[in-house]
Amino acid sequence: MSQPKPVRKAVLPVAGMGTRFLPATKAVPKEMLTVVDKPVVQYAVEEAMEAGIEQFIFVTGRGKHVIEDHFDHAYELEALLRARGRTAELNGLLEDLPVTGSVSFTRQQSPLGLGHAVWCARHFVGDEPFAVLLPDDLMVGTPGALKQMIEVYNRVGGGVVVAAEEKPLEEVKRYGVIAPGAEKGNAVEVKGVVEKPDPAMAPSRLTVIGRYILDPQVFIELDRKEKGAGGEIQLTDSMAKLIGQVPFHAVKTNCTRYDCGSKEGFLQANIAVGLSRPDIAPSLRAMLKTINL
């Protein structure tokens, strides 16, 4: 088995309107809502950096310039922190920035679905394998989810690798659902993928979640702009057409997923991440005990 091309690029679709979080997202992108003290999009970027990603392609929409500013130098703030001797805060800001020249932005001008958002990044990706990270899915664990997936990608010879987790049968209608094949450790061969099936017709309870490693052939399928579930261009549909052409596996990571696209999941993420932080966990735990429900 030859060594597959390395995964160096990541696409982050961040064009969504975040209507479930109105009025908070009227003027602030949903990806900039914070879990404790970091925007959710920053967790995804840090996960990608840990996995060895070198180039970041953000697919944005109107009103998302704040994301661009966040991943740039804030010279006035940096100067202020430096002048006041706030070394720890300054170093934290600088360490979180991707390397200069490694970040690109492109617009998804119409909300035509996740597949369309990924297609908008095609010229930046070129003829290389690439990762896709959906910031709404906050993945917490060590090593990070994408790093675990890249390890599988290298082990199985490349192709398509998706993150997956088991869901109750009544919830599978909200996800892409995998028809599983042979298992090898934490990797499952994918025989088929069905987008948002009726639970009675679902091939399993193993669902695709917001992390992908894709072969560039997926752009050939996305370029057809075929609409699927919900009248949108579904990434799952184009991925499914690569089955049999390239290796296709799902990874059951040991990370915990928090759905920050829902209010309940967002609150859960804040509490869980807060309780994992030694600097605030004791006081947060004490405060939670005072809440009368």
Backbone as CSV, one residue per row, in Angstrom:
resi,resn,N_x,N_y,N_z,CA_x,CA_y,CA_z,C_x,C_y,C_z
1,MET,0.844,-1.193,0.000,0.000,0.000,0.000,0.883,1.248,0.000
2,SER,0.692,2.113,-0.988,1.488,3.325,-1.067,0.984,4.349,-0.057
3,GLN,1.887,5.218,0.365,1.522,6.260,1.318,0.647,7.300,0.632
4,PRO,-0.542,7.602,1.191,-1.422,8.592,0.551,-0.853,10.000,0.666
5,LYS,-1.346,10.884,-0.185,-0.945,12.285,-0.098,-1.297,12.839,1.284
6,PRO,-0.441,13.671,1.856,-0.749,14.233,3.174,-1.931,15.196,3.127
7,VAL,-2.652,15.271,4.233,-3.780,16.200,4.359,-3.233,17.493,4.955
8,ARG,-3.132,18.534,4.136,-2.518,19.793,4.568,-3.521,20.944,4.662
9,LYS,-4.691,20.783,4.030,-5.654,21.877,3.946,-6.953,21.508,4.655
10,ALA,-7.577,22.533,5.214,-8.865,22.334,5.879,-9.846,23.405,5.430
11,VAL,-11.072,22.991,5.177,-12.160,23.896,4.817,-13.093,24.017,6.024
12,LEU,-13.411,25.251,6.388,-14.332,25.505,7.496,-15.526,26.293,6.968
13,PRO,-16.670,25.640,6.772,-17.868,26.357,6.301,-18.459,27.179,7.448
14,VAL,-18.489,28.498,7.288,-18.969,29.385,8.350,-19.936,30.438,7.805
15,ALA,-20.705,30.054,6.797,-21.601,31.020,6.155,-23.010,31.015,6.728
16,GLY,-23.318,30.082,7.637,-24.677,29.954,8.149,-25.144,31.187,8.909
17,MET,-26.460,31.401,8.931,-27.030,32.600,9.545,-27.213,32.476,11.055
18,GLY,-27.248,31.250,11.566,-27.384,31.081,13.012,-28.724,31.521,13.553
19,THR,-29.793,31.262,12.810,-31.115,31.753,13.218,-31.603,31.141,14.525
20,ARG,-31.093,29.962,14.888,-31.538,29.342,16.133,-31.051,30.105,17.363
21,PHE,-30.081,31.012,17.167,-29.540,31.749,18.300,-29.937,33.225,18.293
22,LEU,-30.894,33.596,17.447,-31.381,34.974,17.482,-32.005,35.283,18.849
23,PRO,-31.832,36.496,19.367,-31.217,37.668,18.738,-29.695,37.760,18.891
24,ALA,-29.073,36.798,19.568,-27.625,36.891,19.812,-26.830,36.977,18.518
25,THR,-27.329,36.316,17.469,-26.588,36.261,16.206,-27.065,37.285,15.186
26,LYS,-27.833,38.272,15.622,-28.273,39.323,14.696,-27.074,40.082,14.136
27,ALA,-26.075,40.372,14.987,-24.899,41.128,14.547,-23.596,40.381,14.785
28,VAL,-23.661,39.241,15.493,-22.463,38.449,15.806,-22.584,37.086,15.139
29,PRO,-21.610,36.670,14.332,-21.679,35.347,13.710,-21.784,34.253,14.768
30,LYS,-22.586,33.227,14.502,-22.770,32.159,15.484,-21.444,31.474,15.806
31,GLU,-20.510,31.456,14.840,-19.217,30.813,15.070,-18.355,31.589,16.059
32,MET,-18.742,32.848,16.348,-17.993,33.666,17.290,-18.601,33.643,18.693
33,LEU,-19.697,32.910,18.881,-20.211,32.729,20.235,-19.194,31.908,21.021
34,THR,-18.984,32.270,22.287,-17.880,31.681,23.037,-18.312,30.505,23.902
35,VAL,-17.470,29.503,23.912,-17.541,28.427,24.897,-16.460,28.744,25.921
36,VAL,-16.881,29.179,27.083,-16.051,29.722,28.164,-15.382,31.012,27.678
37,ASP,-14.188,30.934,27.073,-13.521,32.164,26.658,-12.944,32.097,25.252
38,LYS,-13.406,31.131,24.455,-12.960,31.037,23.070,-14.171,30.896,22.156
39,PRO,-14.152,31.547,20.993,-15.213,31.308,20.016,-15.205,29.846,19.558
40,VAL,-16.371,29.324,19.229,-16.437,27.918,18.833,-15.559,27.638,17.621
41,VAL,-15.434,28.607,16.705,-14.613,28.382,15.515,-13.143,28.223,15.878
42,GLN,-12.703,28.845,16.957,-11.300,28.725,17.345,-10.974,27.314,17.815
43,TYR,-11.926,26.654,18.474,-11.698,25.268,18.887,-11.445,24.388,17.658
44,ALA,-12.200,24.627,16.587,-12.020,23.833,15.365,-10.658,24.095,14.736
45,VAL,-10.235,25.360,14.711,-8.936,25.693,14.141,-7.811,25.065,14.962
46,GLU,-7.923,25.123,16.270,-6.891,24.525,17.123,-6.830,23.011,16.928
47,GLU,-7.973,22.382,16.762,-8.014,20.937,16.490,-7.298,20.628,15.179
48,ALA,-7.539,21.451,14.163,-6.896,21.249,12.862,-5.390,21.472,12.951
49,MET,-4.976,22.495,13.690,-3.552,22.759,13.846,-2.852,21.595,14.536
50,GLU,-3.494,21.033,15.554,-2.923,19.877,16.256,-2.731,18.698,15.300
51,ALA,-3.634,18.580,14.311,-3.580,17.468,13.357,-2.579,17.698,12.235
52,GLY,-1.925,18.857,12.216,-0.915,19.127,11.199,-1.408,19.904,10.003
53,ILE,-2.621,20.450,10.072,-3.141,21.249,8.963,-2.317,22.529,8.820
54,GLU,-1.992,22.868,7.578,-1.139,24.020,7.294,-1.882,25.187,6.653
55,GLN,-3.005,24.899,5.981,-3.761,25.953,5.301,-5.236,25.848,5.668
56,PHE,-5.833,27.018,5.949,-7.211,27.079,6.422,-8.033,27.907,5.440
57,ILE,-9.126,27.321,4.949,-9.985,27.994,3.989,-11.364,28.166,4.629
58,PHE,-11.721,29.411,4.909,-13.018,29.710,5.501,-13.995,30.072,4.393
59,VAL,-15.136,29.391,4.374,-16.202,29.717,3.429,-17.223,30.551,4.192
60,THR,-17.248,31.851,3.903,-18.022,32.792,4.696,-19.242,33.300,3.942
61,GLY,-19.966,34.190,4.595,-21.102,34.860,3.982,-21.118,36.311,4.446
62,ARG,-22.191,37.004,4.149,-22.302,38.410,4.542,-22.278,38.530,6.071
63,GLY,-21.608,39.585,6.558,-21.579,39.846,7.990,-20.603,38.987,8.772
64,LYS,-19.708,38.290,8.083,-18.782,37.382,8.769,-17.367,37.956,8.879
65,HIS,-17.211,39.257,8.633,-15.861,39.834,8.653,-15.208,39.720,10.026
66,VAL,-16.020,39.586,11.090,-15.469,39.457,12.438,-14.593,38.209,12.548
67,ILE,-14.946,37.159,11.817,-14.136,35.934,11.832,-12.765,36.227,11.233
68,GLU,-12.738,36.984,10.145,-11.459,37.358,9.548,-10.619,38.161,10.534
69,ASP,-11.265,39.102,11.219,-10.536,39.920,12.195,-10.000,39.070,13.346
70,HIS,-10.761,38.076,13.748,-10.344,37.247,14.888,-9.051,36.498,14.588
71,PHE,-8.883,36.064,13.349,-7.682,35.309,12.982,-6.626,36.208,12.335
72,ASP,-6.579,37.454,12.803,-5.584,38.419,12.350,-4.988,39.086,13.584
73,HIS,-3.903,39.806,13.405,-3.316,40.564,14.506,-4.222,41.722,14.893
74,ALA,-4.321,41.977,16.196,-5.025,43.150,16.716,-3.948,44.039,17.330
75,TYR,-3.368,44.884,16.500,-2.153,45.596,16.909,-2.373,46.506,18.115
76,GLU,-3.502,47.207,18.160,-3.751,48.094,19.302,-3.868,47.287,20.592
77,LEU,-4.618,46.186,20.542,-4.775,45.345,21.729,-3.437,44.736,22.141
78,GLU,-2.675,44.252,21.167,-1.379,43.660,21.482,-0.446,44.688,22.115
79,ALA,-0.460,45.914,21.599,0.383,46.975,22.150,-0.031,47.309,23.585
80,LEU,-1.336,47.338,23.828,-1.833,47.632,25.162,-1.406,46.553,26.157
81,LEU,-1.569,45.294,25.780,-1.170,44.204,26.667,0.333,44.233,26.931
82,ARG,1.102,44.550,25.890,2.554,44.623,26.045,2.946,45.758,26.997
83,ALA,2.295,46.899,26.837,2.610,48.047,27.682,2.249,47.805,29.143
84,ARG,1.213,47.017,29.368,0.773,46.756,30.741,1.399,45.507,31.347
85,GLY,2.303,44.882,30.601,2.984,43.699,31.119,2.104,42.471,31.213
86,ARG,1.035,42.422,30.424,0.119,41.260,30.442,0.663,40.194,29.493
87,THR,1.804,39.620,29.878,2.525,38.704,28.997,1.734,37.450,28.684
88,ALA,1.090,36.879,29.692,0.353,35.631,29.489,-0.774,35.820,28.481
89,GLU,-1.530,36.906,28.628,-2.635,37.158,27.701,-2.120,37.436,26.295
90,LEU,-1.030,38.205,26.202,-0.447,38.508,24.894,0.035,37.240,24.213
91,ASN,0.766,36.401,24.938,1.267,35.154,24.352,0.122,34.249,23.926
92,GLY,-0.960,34.249,24.706,-2.120,33.444,24.342,-2.721,33.880,23.019
93,LEU,-2.835,35.189,22.831,-3.362,35.707,21.568,-2.477,35.315,20.392
94,LEU,-1.167,35.463,20.558,-0.243,35.205,19.459,-0.142,33.723,19.135
95,GLU,-0.189,32.885,20.157,-0.087,31.439,19.937,-1.300,30.887,19.205
96,ASP,-2.445,31.526,19.370,-3.677,31.031,18.743,-3.785,31.392,17.269
97,LEU,-2.920,32.292,16.782,-3.011,32.725,15.387,-2.376,31.701,14.454
98,PRO,-3.055,31.324,13.372,-2.386,30.532,12.337,-1.228,31.313,11.735
99,VAL,-0.301,30.603,11.114,0.870,31.236,10.508,0.423,32.224,9.438
100,THR,1.112,33.351,9.356,0.796,34.366,8.348,0.787,33.759,6.946
101,GLY,-0.267,34.060,6.197,-0.384,33.539,4.832,-1.055,32.183,4.727
102,SER,-1.443,31.604,5.879,-2.037,30.269,5.847,-3.560,30.298,5.858
103,VAL,-4.156,31.478,5.919,-5.611,31.603,6.029,-6.173,32.283,4.790
104,SER,-7.224,31.681,4.216,-7.898,32.245,3.044,-9.395,32.302,3.314
105,PHE,-10.069,33.226,2.624,-11.511,33.391,2.787,-12.167,33.458,1.414
106,THR,-13.309,32.776,1.297,-14.097,32.858,0.074,-15.563,32.911,0.477
107,ARG,-16.404,33.436,-0.384,-17.814,33.639,-0.054,-18.708,32.565,-0.660
108,GLN,-19.649,32.086,0.135,-20.774,31.319,-0.386,-21.913,32.326,-0.541
109,GLN,-22.190,32.708,-1.767,-23.109,33.824,-1.990,-24.580,33.440,-1.886
110,SER,-24.870,32.138,-1.971,-26.242,31.664,-1.806,-26.240,30.468,-0.865
111,PRO,-27.210,30.384,0.059,-27.241,29.280,1.032,-27.817,28.006,0.420
112,LEU,-26.992,27.317,-0.355,-27.479,26.143,-1.105,-27.089,24.810,-0.482
113,GLY,-26.572,24.835,0.748,-26.261,23.585,1.412,-24.779,23.404,1.675
114,LEU,-24.466,22.402,2.521,-23.078,22.138,2.901,-22.243,21.722,1.702
115,GLY,-22.815,20.910,0.822,-22.066,20.492,-0.362,-21.661,21.691,-1.207
116,HIS,-22.561,22.639,-1.335,-22.259,23.848,-2.107,-21.179,24.670,-1.417
117,ALA,-21.220,24.763,-0.086,-20.202,25.511,0.652,-18.816,24.913,0.424
118,VAL,-18.723,23.594,0.476,-17.433,22.934,0.227,-16.995,23.167,-1.218
119,TRP,-17.926,23.106,-2.150,-17.621,23.339,-3.570,-17.035,24.737,-3.780
120,CYS,-17.479,25.715,-2.990,-16.974,27.086,-3.118,-15.476,27.173,-2.818
121,ALA,-14.914,26.188,-2.134,-13.489,26.208,-1.767,-12.611,25.469,-2.766
122,ARG,-13.191,25.023,-3.886,-12.489,24.111,-4.786,-11.178,24.682,-5.336
123,HIS,-11.156,25.978,-5.656,-9.953,26.554,-6.254,-8.825,26.695,-5.233
124,PHE,-9.178,26.830,-3.975,-8.166,26.905,-2.927,-7.609,25.515,-2.596
125,VAL,-8.472,24.510,-2.677,-8.054,23.147,-2.346,-7.209,22.549,-3.462
126,GLY,-7.658,22.724,-4.711,-6.943,22.136,-5.833,-7.064,20.619,-5.849
127,ASP,-6.039,19.958,-6.322,-6.051,18.506,-6.477,-5.372,17.828,-5.292
128,GLU,-5.858,18.135,-4.094,-5.280,17.569,-2.881,-6.386,17.020,-1.981
129,PRO,-6.070,16.009,-1.176,-7.023,15.622,-0.131,-7.146,16.780,0.863
130,PHE,-8.297,16.871,1.506,-8.506,17.985,2.424,-9.485,17.585,3.519
131,ALA,-9.421,18.334,4.604,-10.340,18.108,5.710,-11.457,19.139,5.665
132,VAL,-12.599,18.781,6.229,-13.699,19.715,6.443,-14.071,19.635,7.917
133,LEU,-14.122,20.777,8.577,-14.518,20.832,9.979,-15.711,21.764,10.130
134,LEU,-16.784,21.261,10.714,-17.961,22.078,10.989,-17.835,22.605,12.419
135,PRO,-17.613,23.910,12.589,-17.375,24.442,13.936,-18.514,24.199,14.921
136,ASP,-19.750,24.042,14.429,-20.867,23.771,15.335,-20.642,22.507,16.161
137,ASP,-19.897,21.561,15.620,-19.574,20.343,16.354,-18.268,20.553,17.110
138,LEU,-18.382,20.791,18.397,-17.200,20.962,19.242,-16.773,19.578,19.719
139,MET,-15.582,19.161,19.334,-15.062,17.839,19.663,-13.987,17.997,20.732
140,VAL,-14.212,17.374,21.888,-13.303,17.516,23.020,-12.679,16.158,23.324
141,GLY,-11.368,16.098,23.283,-10.662,14.859,23.590,-9.209,14.958,23.199
142,THR,-8.424,13.978,23.644,-6.995,13.934,23.346,-6.615,12.537,22.878
143,PRO,-5.991,12.404,21.686,-5.775,13.484,20.705,-7.093,13.940,20.107
144,GLY,-7.030,15.053,19.377,-8.237,15.602,18.777,-8.831,14.677,17.738
145,ALA,-10.105,14.920,17.414,-10.815,14.053,16.472,-10.125,14.005,15.120
146,LEU,-9.728,15.149,14.575,-9.127,15.152,13.245,-7.786,14.426,13.242
147,LYS,-7.026,14.551,14.297,-5.755,13.831,14.367,-5.985,12.328,14.355
148,GLN,-6.996,11.868,15.075,-7.338,10.443,15.059,-7.757,10.004,13.662
149,MET,-8.499,10.855,12.958,-8.947,10.520,11.611,-7.783,10.454,10.629
150,ILE,-6.828,11.380,10.755,-5.669,11.362,9.858,-4.823,10.114,10.092
151,GLU,-4.749,9.664,11.330,-4.035,8.412,11.608,-4.698,7.244,10.874
152,VAL,-6.028,7.198,10.873,-6.748,6.158,10.129,-6.541,6.339,8.631
153,TYR,-6.641,7.577,8.154,-6.433,7.884,6.730,-5.090,7.332,6.247
154,ASN,-4.049,7.543,7.008,-2.721,7.037,6.627,-2.656,5.513,6.701
155,ARG,-3.381,4.941,7.644,-3.338,3.490,7.846,-4.078,2.726,6.749
156,VAL,-5.186,3.290,6.264,-6.015,2.562,5.294,-5.701,2.928,3.850
157,GLY,-4.773,3.861,3.655,-4.384,4.190,2.292,-5.112,5.350,1.675
158,GLY,-5.626,6.254,2.505,-6.238,7.471,1.977,-7.723,7.342,1.726
159,GLY,-8.202,8.062,0.709,-9.619,8.037,0.371,-10.427,8.997,1.216
160,VAL,-11.626,8.563,1.592,-12.551,9.360,2.386,-12.612,8.791,3.800
161,VAL,-12.507,9.673,4.783,-12.646,9.280,6.188,-13.599,10.271,6.840
162,VAL,-14.600,9.759,7.537,-15.549,10.622,8.242,-15.570,10.247,9.715
163,ALA,-15.891,11.218,10.555,-16.120,10.931,11.970,-17.563,10.457,12.128
164,ALA,-17.764,9.528,13.044,-19.104,8.974,13.202,-19.371,8.638,14.662
165,GLU,-20.652,8.644,15.024,-21.042,8.197,16.358,-22.432,7.578,16.305
166,GLU,-22.674,6.677,17.254,-23.972,6.007,17.349,-25.013,6.978,17.895
167,LYS,-26.216,6.938,17.304,-27.319,7.769,17.759,-28.539,6.892,18.040
168,PRO,-29.435,7.332,18.922,-30.706,6.621,19.065,-31.438,6.591,17.729
169,LEU,-32.179,5.520,17.478,-32.817,5.337,16.176,-33.710,6.511,15.801
170,GLU,-34.397,7.097,16.783,-35.319,8.186,16.462,-34.593,9.461,16.029
171,GLU,-33.282,9.548,16.256,-32.523,10.751,15.889,-31.815,10.647,14.542
172,VAL,-31.759,9.459,13.952,-30.945,9.309,12.735,-31.501,10.100,11.554
173,LYS,-32.768,10.486,11.600,-33.363,11.240,10.502,-32.760,12.638,10.356
174,ARG,-31.925,13.039,11.302,-31.275,14.359,11.236,-29.858,14.287,10.674
175,TYR,-29.386,13.073,10.322,-27.974,12.898,9.971,-27.801,12.082,8.689
176,GLY,-26.562,12.066,8.189,-26.179,11.071,7.217,-25.891,9.770,7.961
177,VAL,-26.441,8.669,7.484,-26.349,7.397,8.198,-25.561,6.394,7.371
178,ILE,-24.665,5.677,8.049,-23.717,4.787,7.390,-24.244,3.352,7.333
179,ALA,-24.055,2.721,6.158,-24.222,1.271,6.040,-22.842,0.681,6.308
180,PRO,-22.626,0.075,7.492,-21.271,-0.318,7.883,-20.832,-1.658,7.309
181,GLY,-19.517,-1.761,7.106,-18.888,-3.009,6.694,-17.987,-3.527,7.797
182,ALA,-16.819,-4.015,7.423,-15.898,-4.605,8.385,-15.309,-3.540,9.299
183,GLU,-15.054,-3.933,10.545,-14.428,-3.048,11.513,-12.970,-3.428,11.707
184,LYS,-12.113,-2.405,11.795,-10.701,-2.595,12.098,-10.310,-1.575,13.142
185,GLY,-10.318,-1.999,14.397,-10.041,-1.071,15.477,-11.131,-0.019,15.561
186,ASN,-10.727,1.257,15.515,-11.714,2.337,15.594,-12.241,2.757,14.231
187,ALA,-11.861,2.026,13.172,-12.295,2.343,11.808,-13.329,1.327,11.327
188,VAL,-14.343,1.831,10.646,-15.408,0.995,10.081,-15.466,1.247,8.586
189,GLU,-15.426,0.177,7.803,-15.584,0.339,6.357,-16.996,0.831,6.061
190,VAL,-17.105,1.791,5.151,-18.405,2.358,4.787,-18.853,1.746,3.463
191,LYS,-19.988,1.065,3.498,-20.562,0.446,2.296,-21.585,1.347,1.612
192,GLY,-22.120,2.286,2.362,-23.111,3.206,1.807,-23.400,4.309,2.811
193,VAL,-23.947,5.423,2.331,-24.353,6.541,3.190,-25.696,7.057,2.691
194,VAL,-26.638,7.233,3.616,-27.965,7.746,3.279,-28.194,9.018,4.078
195,GLU,-28.572,10.095,3.401,-28.784,11.380,4.075,-30.191,11.465,4.647
196,LYS,-30.289,11.699,5.963,-31.543,11.942,6.680,-32.630,10.908,6.334
197,PRO,-32.344,9.637,6.578,-33.338,8.612,6.222,-34.483,8.537,7.234
198,ASP,-35.585,7.973,6.792,-36.640,7.573,7.721,-36.029,6.518,8.647
199,PRO,-36.206,6.659,9.971,-35.602,5.687,10.889,-35.906,4.233,10.540
200,ALA,-37.086,3.983,10.011,-37.453,2.602,9.658,-36.615,2.075,8.501
201,MET,-36.019,2.968,7.704,-35.234,2.562,6.539,-33.732,2.767,6.745
202,ALA,-33.339,3.215,7.931,-31.933,3.518,8.184,-31.090,2.244,8.186
203,PRO,-29.925,2.257,7.536,-29.076,1.066,7.483,-28.355,0.759,8.795
204,SER,-28.312,1.714,9.719,-27.679,1.509,11.028,-28.020,2.709,11.898
205,ARG,-27.420,2.744,13.072,-27.540,3.921,13.935,-26.234,4.720,13.953
206,LEU,-25.313,4.371,13.052,-24.013,5.036,12.988,-24.121,6.245,12.068
207,THR,-23.967,7.439,12.643,-24.210,8.667,11.893,-22.922,9.452,11.661
208,VAL,-22.901,10.179,10.547,-21.772,11.039,10.210,-21.905,12.346,10.988
209,ILE,-20.812,12.776,11.623,-20.802,14.053,12.328,-19.790,14.981,11.655
210,GLY,-19.606,16.191,12.199,-18.985,17.270,11.454,-17.488,17.275,11.254
211,ARG,-16.887,16.149,10.928,-15.480,16.074,10.563,-15.337,15.126,9.374
212,TYR,-14.608,15.579,8.345,-14.444,14.797,7.120,-13.014,14.940,6.603
213,ILE,-12.518,13.886,6.002,-11.331,13.967,5.142,-11.799,13.493,3.776
214,LEU,-11.609,14.333,2.751,-12.204,14.068,1.446,-11.154,13.982,0.355
215,ASP,-11.415,13.103,-0.593,-10.616,13.016,-1.804,-11.069,14.128,-2.752
216,PRO,-10.152,14.755,-3.479,-10.565,15.864,-4.364,-11.549,15.447,-5.454
217,GLN,-11.699,14.138,-5.701,-12.706,13.693,-6.672,-14.110,14.129,-6.281
218,VAL,-14.309,14.442,-4.998,-15.637,14.854,-4.557,-16.089,16.118,-5.291
219,PHE,-15.152,16.942,-5.752,-15.531,18.165,-6.461,-16.183,17.852,-7.812
220,ILE,-15.822,16.724,-8.423,-16.460,16.326,-9.680,-17.943,16.091,-9.453
221,GLU,-18.253,15.435,-8.331,-19.661,15.167,-8.014,-20.377,16.442,-7.573
222,LEU,-19.725,17.250,-6.750,-20.349,18.491,-6.290,-20.615,19.448,-7.445
223,ASP,-19.776,19.382,-8.480,-19.921,20.280,-9.620,-21.217,20.025,-10.385
224,ARG,-21.836,18.867,-10.182,-23.120,18.567,-10.838,-24.259,19.360,-10.195
225,LYS,-24.042,19.837,-8.965,-25.023,20.656,-8.239,-26.382,19.971,-8.129
226,GLU,-26.345,18.675,-7.888,-27.589,17.920,-7.728,-28.147,18.139,-6.324
227,LYS,-29.421,18.444,-6.233,-30.047,18.707,-4.945,-30.551,17.413,-4.320
228,GLY,-30.423,17.362,-2.991,-30.857,16.187,-2.257,-31.856,16.559,-1.188
229,ALA,-31.703,15.965,0.007,-32.629,16.201,1.110,-32.735,17.692,1.412
230,GLY,-33.972,18.149,1.626,-34.204,19.557,1.946,-34.021,20.492,0.774
231,GLY,-33.874,19.948,-0.436,-33.669,20.776,-1.611,-32.305,21.429,-1.662
232,GLU,-31.336,20.919,-0.866,-29.997,21.481,-0.821,-28.986,20.551,-1.478
233,ILE,-27.833,21.094,-1.813,-26.732,20.290,-2.352,-26.028,19.653,-1.165
234,GLN,-26.251,18.360,-0.974,-25.779,17.659,0.208,-24.374,17.097,-0.014
235,LEU,-23.478,17.351,0.911,-22.134,16.778,0.838,-22.188,15.255,0.915
236,THR,-23.082,14.740,1.735,-23.203,13.289,1.897,-23.475,12.593,0.572
237,ASP,-24.337,13.157,-0.253,-24.692,12.535,-1.524,-23.472,12.403,-2.428
238,SER,-22.654,13.449,-2.485,-21.457,13.399,-3.339,-20.413,12.448,-2.771
239,MET,-20.281,12.406,-1.457,-19.351,11.452,-0.844,-19.760,10.024,-1.159
240,ALA,-21.062,9.761,-1.089,-21.553,8.394,-1.307,-21.194,7.886,-2.696
241,LYS,-21.113,8.790,-3.666,-20.788,8.373,-5.032,-19.323,7.972,-5.191
242,LEU,-18.497,8.261,-4.190,-17.089,7.862,-4.239,-16.869,6.454,-3.692
243,ILE,-17.911,5.870,-3.102,-17.775,4.515,-2.584,-17.489,3.561,-3.745
244,GLY,-16.436,2.779,-3.596,-16.006,1.872,-4.661,-14.925,2.467,-5.539
245,GLN,-14.799,3.791,-5.528,-13.739,4.453,-6.304,-12.495,4.699,-5.455
246,VAL,-12.707,5.030,-4.184,-11.600,5.272,-3.249,-11.942,4.572,-1.935
247,PRO,-10.948,4.272,-1.093,-11.268,3.720,0.231,-12.186,4.674,1.002
248,PHE,-13.102,4.122,1.781,-14.077,4.954,2.497,-14.279,4.337,3.882
249,HIS,-13.918,5.094,4.908,-14.011,4.594,6.278,-14.624,5.634,7.211
250,ALA,-15.230,5.153,8.274,-15.725,5.998,9.356,-14.884,5.719,10.591
251,VAL,-14.655,6.760,11.379,-13.862,6.647,12.600,-14.740,6.975,13.798
252,LYS,-14.793,6.039,14.727,-15.471,6.311,15.997,-14.410,6.825,16.966
253,THR,-14.298,8.139,17.050,-13.256,8.739,17.880,-13.623,8.577,19.357
254,ASN,-12.628,8.805,20.211,-12.915,8.781,21.652,-13.222,10.176,22.188
255,CYS,-13.489,11.117,21.275,-13.811,12.489,21.684,-15.297,12.607,22.046
256,THR,-15.591,13.568,22.890,-16.978,13.899,23.212,-17.430,15.033,22.305
257,ARG,-18.589,14.856,21.681,-19.119,15.864,20.759,-20.196,16.683,21.449
258,TYR,-20.102,18.002,21.288,-21.123,18.915,21.784,-21.705,19.661,20.588
259,ASP,-23.013,19.585,20.433,-23.686,20.232,19.307,-23.920,21.698,19.641
260,CYS,-22.957,22.548,19.276,-23.070,23.974,19.576,-23.975,24.694,18.591
261,GLY,-24.603,23.958,17.693,-25.609,24.534,16.814,-26.976,24.567,17.455
262,SER,-27.108,23.944,18.641,-28.367,23.999,19.388,-28.116,24.707,20.716
263,LYS,-29.130,25.342,21.259,-28.976,26.064,22.520,-28.605,25.116,23.644
264,GLU,-29.247,23.945,23.665,-28.974,22.998,24.733,-27.533,22.480,24.663
265,GLY,-27.091,22.147,23.446,-25.725,21.652,23.275,-24.694,22.718,23.579
266,PHE,-25.008,23.956,23.225,-24.101,25.067,23.499,-23.931,25.271,25.004
267,LEU,-25.031,25.237,25.742,-24.951,25.374,27.195,-24.205,24.195,27.816
268,GLN,-24.473,23.001,27.308,-23.777,21.815,27.806,-22.276,21.939,27.588
269,ALA,-21.874,22.441,26.409,-20.454,22.600,26.105,-19.803,23.580,27.063
270,ASN,-20.484,24.697,27.345,-19.915,25.677,28.268,-19.701,25.087,29.652
271,ILE,-20.665,24.333,30.130,-20.533,23.736,31.468,-19.437,22.679,31.472
272,ALA,-19.439,21.799,30.460,-18.459,20.706,30.427,-17.029,21.236,30.276
273,VAL,-16.842,22.184,29.357,-15.497,22.739,29.164,-15.078,23.532,30.399
274,GLY,-16.012,24.280,30.982,-15.700,25.017,32.200,-15.258,24.096,33.330
275,LEU,-15.949,22.964,33.489,-15.593,22.015,34.547,-14.271,21.308,34.282
276,SER,-13.802,21.352,33.025,-12.510,20.736,32.706,-11.343,21.702,32.916
277,ARG,-11.654,22.958,33.233,-10.626,23.986,33.381,-10.245,24.153,34.859
278,PRO,-9.012,23.823,35.218,-8.608,23.936,36.624,-8.758,25.336,37.194
279,ASP,-8.650,26.366,36.336,-8.698,27.735,36.851,-10.099,28.168,37.267
280,ILE,-11.133,27.563,36.686,-12.490,27.998,37.036,-13.388,26.864,37.531
281,ALA,-12.944,25.614,37.411,-13.801,24.486,37.772,-14.293,24.533,39.218
282,PRO,-13.443,24.800,40.225,-13.946,24.791,41.605,-15.068,25.794,41.845
283,SER,-14.896,27.039,41.374,-15.940,28.046,41.598,-17.180,27.751,40.765
284,LEU,-17.005,27.226,39.550,-18.160,26.884,38.721,-18.951,25.749,39.343
285,ARG,-18.256,24.738,39.845,-18.949,23.610,40.474,-19.740,24.081,41.691
286,ALA,-19.146,24.988,42.471,-19.847,25.519,43.637,-21.075,26.313,43.222
287,MET,-20.951,27.114,42.150,-22.095,27.902,41.689,-23.224,27.024,41.176
288,LEU,-22.868,25.947,40.462,-23.898,25.057,39.929,-24.729,24.423,41.060
289,LYS,-24.083,24.183,42.188,-24.798,23.574,43.325,-25.806,24.527,43.937
290,THR,-25.644,25.833,43.677,-26.565,26.804,44.274,-27.811,27.025,43.432
291,ILE,-27.824,26.445,42.217,-28.968,26.672,41.327,-30.135,25.798,41.770
292,ASN,-31.265,26.402,42.034,-32.464,25.675,42.437,-33.360,25.485,41.228
293,LEU,-33.621,24.229,40.895,-34.463,23.922,39.727,-35.834,23.465,40.191
